[in-house]
Each structure stands twice: as structure tokens, then as C-alpha cells.
């Protein structure tokens, strides 16, 4: 098996960020990812001294920063009027990534529509091209997280963007939960763009409309939509991700980066994350 590195989303522990970094080391991770859009880690609020202090903290634990999470929420880059501020903030997150020594920023851009002539598609395309140019100049890649649309459609969108500064953060659980799309096939489809992955598992209970689902997240709930009846995130190995073939596919395409554990639900995320690290280590033969 390829020499993948195991990461942890430190926010998943539900602890103050410094404690989450130390916990990532304690559970056996090689690296960590952190949200930088709110709270103490918001990019615009971190001066040079705070950036260096965080970098030193991570290094003191023998960890690396696999990626920053720059997901600004809402409808992603679908709405033109919102994009100037989101572009400004996203560029600040790129600058923070450079200062912290990581080359990846993960984000959601909203559901990419089938209609390439639609206003939403044009908004997403223009924003990603501008951010891609900025990220490329700084040696960083914005990694769009999979899930809102089929991998084949995301691949076509990325081909249209045509920027090395825009890539993919492959989340296998998102593909299954919302779309029932095959994460193994997605690896091969998106092979030229994958720069980071999330290690997450889940199951779909019944088909759902991705546009409606992601609108519910953006708008704080839609009347009559019960997410729990549609899909559920589960601990690694308990969902529908075919981990053996998924990891084989990543190895086949030459990916050697992070499998970053993200646990967004559950009553005891630390226990689930510990088990996830052990699960991945067993799959990787460590």
C-alpha cells in the first residue's frame, strides 16, 4: 500500500484549537487540518506573531499542516453579489497558508450545475479562475471538496477552470451520502486534480436532491427536509465506502498525500477518531 499520511481535522475534537493540535498527536496522526474562517483561527485576525506561534505549536508536536479549511459557508461561489467579499477572504486564507507552510486550502463552492451556460456556473467559474490565478502565484491549491455534484461533472468544471491553483479534496463519504456516487470511480475520474482527501464514511438511506440538501446547510434548514432520513455519517469502516478498493485506487493514481480524518457528528468524536486512526493504520499495514 502507498505511504499515505494520516491527518486529523483538529476542530472535530470539539476542543480549543491548541488542545486539538495536541490531541491529534496523541491519537497518532502525522498531520492536521484546521478551519480558518471563524473564531481564534480566522485568517484576518492572525497577526504575524500569532501565525508563528501556531506554526511553532504544530511543529512542537511533530505534526505537519496537511491543509487549511477555507470553507466560507453559505452558497459557496454561486451568488455573484457575495463573491467579492468571499474572494477577498479566500485570498487572505491563501496568504495564511503560505505563512503556515501548507500548500492546500479546502473549500466548498456550491453545487456545480449541469447547465454550463447558467448564471450559477458562470459565477463559480469566474471566481475559481480568479482565485486559481492568485493561488498559483503563491504556490497554493484551492481543493474543492467532492459531494455536491457527480465526480464527472466536477471534472468537466475543473477542465473549464484550467488552473493549477484549483484542485480536489476528495471526500468519499460525501459522494455516497448525497449522490450515491462511487468514490473508487471518482478517484480515477479526478486523478489529475486530487491534492488532499478526507477520511470519512457514511451511508445513503434514500435518494435525495443535492441542490436541496446543500441549500438546507446554507440556509439553516428547509421545511420538510429531514437530513437524518436521507443519509448519515458513520465511523470509518461502518459505512458504504469500499476502503480496500478506494485506497488501492489512490495508490494506482500515484497519490501519496493525506487521509485526513473528519468526524462531524457523533457523541464521542475523540473515540471515533482514535478508532479511525487505528482503522487506517491496519489498512495501510502499519
C-alpha positions as CSV (number, residue, x, y, z in Angstrom):
1,X,0.0,0.0,0.0
2,X,1.2,3.5,-0.8
3,X,2.8,5.6,2.0
4,X,-0.3,7.7,2.7
5,X,-0.1,10.1,5.7
6,X,-2.8,10.2,8.3
7,X,-4.3,13.6,9.2
8,X,-6.9,14.8,11.6
9,X,-9.3,17.7,11.4
10,X,-8.5,19.3,14.8
11,X,-11.9,21.0,15.0
12,X,-13.5,17.6,15.1
13,X,-12.3,17.1,18.7
14,X,-14.5,19.9,19.8
15,X,-11.7,21.3,21.9
16,X,-9.8,24.7,21.9
17,X,-7.5,24.6,18.9
18,X,-4.2,24.2,20.8
19,X,-5.7,21.3,22.7
20,X,-7.0,19.8,19.4
21,X,-3.5,20.0,18.0
22,X,-2.0,18.2,20.9
23,X,-4.8,15.6,20.8
24,X,-4.0,15.0,17.1
25,X,-0.5,14.0,18.1
26,X,-1.9,11.9,21.0
27,X,-4.1,9.8,18.7
28,X,-1.3,9.0,16.4
29,X,-1.8,11.4,13.4
30,X,1.0,12.5,11.1
31,X,-0.6,15.9,10.4
32,X,-3.6,18.1,10.9
33,X,-6.1,20.4,9.2
34,X,-7.8,23.4,10.8
35,X,-10.7,25.7,10.0
36,X,-9.5,29.3,9.5
37,X,-12.8,31.1,8.8
38,X,-14.1,31.8,12.3
39,X,-13.0,32.0,15.9
40,X,-9.4,32.3,17.1
41,X,-8.0,31.0,13.8
42,X,-9.8,33.3,11.4
43,X,-7.2,34.3,8.9
44,X,-7.7,38.1,9.1
45,X,-7.3,38.1,12.9
46,X,-4.0,36.3,13.0
47,X,-1.1,38.7,13.0
48,X,2.5,37.6,12.3
49,X,3.2,36.7,15.9
50,X,0.1,34.5,16.2
51,X,0.9,32.8,12.9
52,X,4.4,32.0,14.1
53,X,3.1,30.8,17.5
54,X,0.6,28.4,15.8
55,X,3.2,27.1,13.4
56,X,5.6,26.5,16.4
57,X,2.9,24.7,18.3
58,X,2.2,22.3,15.4
59,X,6.0,21.7,14.9
60,X,6.4,21.1,18.7
61,X,4.0,18.1,18.3
62,X,6.0,16.7,15.4
63,X,3.0,17.3,13.1
64,X,2.6,18.9,9.7
65,X,-0.3,21.0,8.4
66,X,-2.0,19.0,5.7
67,X,-4.3,21.7,4.7
68,X,-6.4,24.7,5.9
69,X,-10.2,24.6,5.6
70,X,-11.3,27.9,4.0
71,X,-14.9,27.0,3.5
72,X,-16.8,30.3,3.9
73,X,-20.2,28.6,4.0
74,X,-23.5,29.7,2.5
75,X,-24.0,29.0,-1.1
76,X,-20.3,28.9,-1.9
77,X,-19.5,30.9,-5.0
78,X,-22.9,30.6,-6.6
79,X,-24.1,34.2,-5.9
80,X,-22.3,37.0,-7.7
81,X,-23.1,39.7,-5.1
82,X,-21.5,37.7,-2.4
83,X,-18.3,36.8,-4.3
84,X,-16.2,39.9,-4.0
85,X,-16.1,39.6,-0.2
86,X,-15.5,35.8,-0.4
87,X,-12.7,36.3,-2.9
88,X,-11.1,38.8,-0.6
89,X,-11.3,36.5,2.3
90,X,-10.2,33.5,0.3
91,X,-7.1,35.4,-0.8
92,X,-6.3,36.1,2.8
93,X,-6.6,32.4,3.6
94,X,-4.1,31.7,0.8
95,X,-1.7,34.2,2.3
96,X,-2.2,32.4,5.7
97,X,-1.4,29.0,4.1
98,X,1.8,30.4,2.8
99,X,2.8,31.8,6.2
100,X,1.9,28.5,7.9
101,X,3.8,26.4,5.4
102,X,1.0,24.4,3.8
103,X,0.0,24.3,0.1
104,X,-3.6,23.3,0.3
105,X,-6.8,25.1,1.2
106,X,-10.0,23.1,1.1
107,X,-13.4,24.6,0.4
108,X,-16.9,24.1,-0.9
109,X,-18.1,26.2,-3.9
110,X,-21.8,25.1,-4.0
111,X,-23.4,22.6,-6.3
112,X,-21.9,22.9,-9.8
113,X,-25.0,22.9,-12.2
114,X,-25.3,20.7,-15.3
115,X,-26.1,23.8,-17.4
116,X,-22.7,25.4,-18.2
117,X,-24.5,28.5,-19.5
118,X,-26.3,29.2,-16.3
119,X,-25.6,32.2,-14.1
120,X,-24.5,30.0,-11.2
121,X,-22.0,28.1,-13.3
122,X,-20.6,31.4,-14.7
123,X,-20.3,32.8,-11.2
124,X,-18.4,29.7,-9.9
125,X,-16.2,29.6,-13.0
126,X,-15.1,33.3,-12.8
127,X,-14.5,33.1,-9.1
128,X,-12.4,29.9,-9.3
129,X,-10.4,31.3,-12.2
130,X,-9.6,34.4,-10.2
131,X,-8.7,32.5,-7.0
132,X,-6.8,29.9,-9.0
133,X,-4.6,32.5,-10.6
134,X,-3.9,34.0,-7.1
135,X,-3.3,30.6,-5.5
136,X,-1.0,29.5,-8.3
137,X,1.2,32.6,-8.0
138,X,1.6,31.8,-4.3
139,X,2.2,28.1,-4.7
140,X,-1.1,27.0,-3.2
141,X,-4.0,25.0,-4.4
142,X,-7.7,25.5,-3.6
143,X,-9.1,22.0,-3.3
144,X,-12.9,21.8,-4.0
145,X,-14.5,19.2,-1.8
146,X,-16.4,16.4,-3.6
147,X,-20.0,15.7,-2.8
148,X,-22.4,18.2,-4.2
149,X,-22.2,17.0,-7.8
150,X,-21.1,13.8,-9.6
151,X,-17.3,13.4,-10.0
152,X,-17.7,13.5,-13.8
153,X,-19.4,16.9,-13.7
154,X,-16.8,18.3,-11.2
155,X,-14.0,17.1,-13.6
156,X,-15.6,18.9,-16.5
157,X,-15.8,22.1,-14.4
158,X,-12.2,21.8,-13.4
159,X,-11.2,21.3,-17.0
160,X,-13.1,24.6,-17.8
161,X,-11.3,26.4,-14.9
162,X,-8.0,25.2,-16.3
163,X,-5.9,26.4,-13.4
164,X,-3.3,24.5,-11.4
165,X,-4.4,26.6,-8.4
166,X,-7.8,24.8,-8.3
167,X,-7.9,21.0,-7.4
168,X,-9.9,18.5,-5.4
169,X,-10.3,17.4,-1.8
170,X,-11.8,14.0,-2.3
171,X,-14.3,13.1,0.5
172,X,-15.6,9.6,-0.2
173,X,-18.4,9.8,2.3
174,X,-19.9,13.0,0.8
175,X,-20.1,11.3,-2.6
176,X,-22.0,8.3,-1.1
177,X,-24.3,10.1,1.3
178,X,-25.7,12.8,-1.0
179,X,-25.2,11.3,-4.5
180,X,-24.6,7.5,-4.0
181,X,-21.7,8.2,-6.4
182,X,-18.8,5.7,-6.4
183,X,-15.7,7.0,-4.6
184,X,-13.5,4.5,-6.3
185,X,-14.5,5.6,-9.8
186,X,-14.3,9.2,-8.6
187,X,-10.6,8.7,-7.8
188,X,-9.8,7.7,-11.4
189,X,-12.1,10.4,-12.8
190,X,-10.5,13.2,-10.8
191,X,-6.9,11.7,-10.7
192,X,-5.3,14.8,-12.3
193,X,-6.8,17.1,-9.6
194,X,-6.7,15.3,-6.2
195,X,-4.3,17.1,-3.8
196,X,-5.9,16.2,-0.5
197,X,-8.5,13.7,0.9
198,X,-10.9,13.4,3.8
199,X,-11.2,10.1,5.5
200,X,-14.9,9.8,6.3
201,X,-17.5,7.2,5.9
202,X,-21.3,7.2,5.5
203,X,-24.4,5.7,4.1
204,X,-27.3,6.9,2.0
205,X,-30.8,5.7,3.1
206,X,-32.7,7.1,0.2
207,X,-32.0,9.2,-2.9
208,X,-32.1,13.0,-2.4
209,X,-31.7,16.2,-4.3
210,X,-28.1,17.6,-3.8
211,X,-29.3,21.2,-4.5
212,X,-32.0,20.9,-1.8
213,X,-29.6,19.3,0.6
214,X,-26.8,21.9,0.3
215,X,-29.3,24.7,0.3
216,X,-30.5,23.4,3.7
217,X,-27.0,23.6,5.0
218,X,-26.5,27.1,3.6
219,X,-29.8,28.4,4.9
220,X,-30.1,26.6,8.2
221,X,-32.7,24.1,7.3
222,X,-35.5,23.7,4.8
223,X,-39.0,22.9,6.0
224,X,-39.9,19.3,5.4
225,X,-36.3,18.1,4.8
226,X,-35.0,15.7,7.4
227,X,-31.4,15.0,6.7
228,X,-31.3,12.1,9.1
229,X,-33.8,10.2,6.9
230,X,-31.7,10.7,3.8
231,X,-28.1,9.8,4.9
232,X,-25.8,9.5,7.9
233,X,-22.1,9.9,8.5
234,X,-20.7,6.8,10.3
235,X,-17.3,5.9,11.9
236,X,-14.7,4.6,9.4
237,X,-15.4,1.1,8.3
238,X,-19.1,1.2,9.3
239,X,-20.4,2.9,6.2
240,X,-20.5,2.2,2.5
241,X,-17.0,3.3,1.5
242,X,-15.1,0.4,0.0
243,X,-11.9,1.2,1.8
244,X,-9.7,-1.5,0.3
245,X,-10.5,-0.6,-3.3
246,X,-10.7,3.2,-2.5
247,X,-7.1,3.1,-1.1
248,X,-6.0,0.9,-3.9
249,X,-7.3,3.5,-6.4
250,X,-5.5,6.3,-4.7
251,X,-2.3,4.3,-4.8
252,X,-2.9,3.5,-8.5
253,X,-3.0,7.2,-9.5
254,X,0.1,7.9,-7.5
255,X,-1.4,9.8,-4.7
256,X,0.8,9.9,-1.6
257,X,-0.8,12.7,0.4
258,X,-3.0,12.9,3.4
259,X,-6.1,10.8,4.5
260,X,-7.4,13.5,6.9
261,X,-10.0,12.1,9.3
262,X,-13.1,14.3,9.7
263,X,-15.8,13.5,12.2
264,X,-18.7,15.9,12.0
265,X,-21.2,14.0,14.1
266,X,-21.4,11.5,17.0
267,X,-21.4,11.8,20.8
268,X,-17.8,10.9,21.3
269,X,-15.7,12.2,18.3
270,X,-12.4,11.6,20.1
271,X,-13.1,7.9,20.4
272,X,-14.3,7.7,16.8
273,X,-11.1,9.5,15.6
274,X,-8.9,7.2,17.6
275,X,-10.6,4.2,16.1
276,X,-10.3,5.8,12.6
277,X,-6.6,6.2,13.0
278,X,-6.3,2.5,14.0
279,X,-8.6,1.5,11.1
280,X,-6.4,3.4,8.6
281,X,-3.2,2.1,10.1
282,X,-4.5,-1.5,9.8
283,X,-5.4,-0.9,6.2
284,X,-2.0,0.6,5.5
285,X,-0.2,-2.3,7.2
286,X,1.4,-0.1,9.9
